[in-house]
């Protein structure tokens, strides 16, 4: 691999969400601030929505790492669960013993007992679900019923949903209007700007141990931002491949040629580099066709 070639300690552009590489760009800092503030209020549901690859799972892990100590967290990374499976998963996360063997009624009672126990100890409990757009309809309703568990002053359980925009489409349905009304805080993650992409690339290289001259110059970083639309995951994919191509050529200077090769090797991105060339070629073809037609019809010299 290219680690030794570029003087790196570790791979800088892996797809695994690693909080060591967290940069704290404006959208992510804002999302984290919204989450922490919302959790301190102790009310209802909190929702963070973002397109595929915008960093939702990284935000989820960052929240788990930085949530105040008095919170007890139940983390469900794969919520494609039926209501019964969801209840048991939550019970296991909260430390309810023999959760897999109980009846649904007894399990619900044990969860409530456990929540009251944690509340009496001064803890707040938050259920965090990643990829929440995948929740079956019945499980979404089960989540709403979970938040009915409360004391006279506050909810016993808060829910944070990290999801793709499809969740908003589902919540717009009449059947989910009660759940939608309980979402007290919401944030939508945006993609990175061109300036943020350049900063993001340099930051990840530095965290990975790079100390040399700028590998991805301003023009190259700007092109990467354009073809990826500022989506962090796509930036990672292209930068990783560009470094591999540079290493394969024994080069320490990365160019748009490496970028174009990386694009052609990436599913769903082929042809992005050639769109402008295609338009120019099409224009030239039309121009010559028009001139030829003028010559044939009117005998005008061209």
Secondary structure, 3 states (H helix, E strand, C coil): CCHHHHCCCCCCCCCCCCHHHCCCCHHHHHHHHHHHHHHHHCCCEEEEECCCCCCHHHHHHHHHHHCCCCEEEEEECCCCCCHHHHHHHHHHHCCCCCHHHCCHHHHHHHHHHHHHHHHHCCCEEEEEECCHHHCCHHHHHHHHHHCCCECCCCECCEEEEEECCHHHHHHCCHHHHHHHHCEEEEEECCCCCHHHHHHHHHHHHHHCCCCCCCCCCHHHHHHHHHHHCCCHHHHHHHHHHHHHHHHHCCCCCCCHHHHHHHHHCCCCCCCCCCHHHHHHHHHHHHHHHHHHHHHHHHCCCC
